[in-house]
Amino acid sequence: MEKLLVFLMLTPFTLLLLFQPSLDRVEEGREKVVQVAIQRGVERAAIEGYFTEENIEDMHEILESVGYEKSGVEFKGTLTPTTRGEYIEGSLKVPNHYQFLLFENILTGEVEEKYHYHSATRISEFIN
């Protein structure tokens, strides 16, 4: 009975350690999607001169495909027409959903909300 009790107590920690690499890869993959979404959005915005509603919606769809909610995504960018030669900037900030499950955060007991933040800049190609 003692061995069963010890086994039951250690099982959650063993599973947590076992799945650490997988959880880390999942969160890293989600971060890469955020990076690709903003880079793709800025490239489109450089051609059109600013971030259009369609462009922003496309970025939201990319992020929703990996589980981010539209309400949790913060977008900042150039929303007014920009002529050729000027910079177009954009950034995305999304919550880091699985960070609290990683062993480092469990040991330290941090409950601080973490985010993925990526920004990109391109020179506008829009000709008036």
C-alpha positions as CSV (number, residue, x, y, z in Angstrom):
1,M,0.0,0.0,0.0
2,E,2.9,2.4,0.8
3,K,4.4,1.8,-2.6
4,L,1.1,2.6,-4.3
5,L,0.7,5.8,-2.4
6,V,4.2,6.9,-3.3
7,F,3.6,6.0,-6.9
8,L,0.4,8.0,-7.0
9,M,2.2,11.0,-5.4
10,L,5.1,10.9,-7.9
11,T,3.0,10.2,-11.1
12,P,2.0,13.9,-11.7
13,F,5.6,15.1,-11.4
14,T,6.8,12.3,-13.6
15,L,4.3,13.1,-16.3
16,L,5.1,16.8,-16.1
17,L,8.8,16.1,-16.6
18,L,8.0,13.7,-19.4
19,F,6.0,16.2,-21.4
20,Q,8.3,19.3,-20.8
21,P,10.0,19.0,-24.2
22,S,6.7,18.6,-26.1
23,L,5.1,21.6,-24.3
24,D,8.2,23.7,-25.0
25,R,8.1,22.8,-28.7
26,V,4.3,23.6,-28.9
27,E,4.8,27.0,-27.5
28,E,7.8,27.7,-29.7
29,G,5.8,26.7,-32.7
30,R,3.0,29.0,-31.7
31,E,5.5,31.8,-31.4
32,K,6.9,31.2,-34.9
33,V,3.3,31.5,-36.2
34,V,3.0,34.9,-34.6
35,Q,6.3,35.9,-36.2
36,V,5.2,34.7,-39.7
37,A,1.8,36.4,-39.4
38,I,3.2,39.8,-38.7
39,Q,5.9,39.5,-41.3
40,R,3.4,38.4,-44.0
41,G,1.1,41.2,-42.9
42,V,3.8,43.9,-43.2
43,E,4.8,42.7,-46.6
44,R,1.2,43.0,-47.8
45,A,0.8,46.4,-46.1
46,A,4.0,47.6,-47.9
47,I,2.4,47.0,-51.2
48,E,-0.9,48.6,-50.3
49,G,0.6,51.5,-48.3
50,Y,-1.1,50.6,-45.0
51,F,-2.7,47.8,-43.1
52,T,-6.2,47.2,-44.5
53,E,-9.0,45.5,-42.7
54,E,-8.6,42.5,-44.9
55,N,-4.9,42.3,-44.1
56,I,-5.6,42.5,-40.4
57,E,-8.3,39.9,-40.7
58,D,-5.9,37.5,-42.5
59,M,-3.4,37.9,-39.6
60,H,-6.2,37.1,-37.1
61,E,-7.2,34.0,-39.1
62,I,-3.6,32.7,-39.1
63,L,-3.4,33.2,-35.3
64,E,-6.8,31.6,-34.8
65,S,-5.6,28.5,-36.6
66,V,-3.2,27.8,-33.8
67,G,-5.7,28.5,-31.0
68,Y,-5.4,32.2,-30.3
69,E,-8.7,34.1,-29.8
70,K,-9.3,37.3,-31.7
71,S,-10.0,39.2,-28.4
72,G,-6.5,38.2,-27.1
73,V,-4.5,39.5,-30.0
74,E,-3.2,43.0,-29.8
75,F,-2.3,44.6,-33.1
76,K,-0.5,47.9,-33.6
77,G,0.5,49.2,-37.0
78,T,0.4,51.8,-39.7
79,L,-3.3,52.4,-40.5
80,T,-3.0,55.5,-42.6
81,P,-1.8,55.5,-46.2
82,T,1.9,55.8,-46.5
83,T,3.7,56.8,-49.7
84,R,6.7,55.1,-51.2
85,G,9.9,55.3,-49.2
86,E,8.3,55.8,-45.8
87,Y,8.3,53.0,-43.2
88,I,5.3,50.8,-42.4
89,E,5.4,49.2,-39.0
90,G,3.3,46.5,-37.4
91,S,3.4,44.4,-34.2
92,L,1.5,41.6,-32.7
93,K,1.2,40.7,-29.0
94,V,-0.5,37.4,-28.0
95,P,-0.7,35.6,-24.6
96,N,1.7,32.7,-24.0
97,H,-0.8,30.0,-23.0
98,Y,1.4,27.1,-22.0
99,Q,4.3,28.8,-20.2
100,F,2.8,28.2,-16.8
101,L,3.1,24.4,-17.3
102,L,6.8,24.5,-17.9
103,F,9.0,23.2,-15.1
104,E,10.9,26.5,-14.6
105,N,7.7,28.4,-13.8
106,I,6.3,25.7,-11.5
107,L,9.4,25.7,-9.4
108,T,9.5,29.5,-9.1
109,G,5.8,29.8,-8.6
110,E,5.5,32.8,-11.0
111,V,2.0,33.7,-12.1
112,E,3.0,36.6,-14.2
113,E,1.3,36.6,-17.6
114,K,3.7,36.2,-20.4
115,Y,3.3,37.2,-24.0
116,H,4.7,36.5,-27.5
117,Y,5.6,39.9,-29.1
118,H,6.8,40.3,-32.6
119,S,7.2,43.4,-34.8
120,A,8.2,44.0,-38.4
121,T,9.1,47.0,-40.5
122,R,9.2,47.5,-44.3
123,I,9.5,50.4,-46.6
124,S,6.3,51.2,-48.4
125,E,6.0,50.5,-52.1
126,F,2.7,52.3,-52.5
127,I,2.7,54.9,-55.3
128,N,0.0,57.6,-55.1
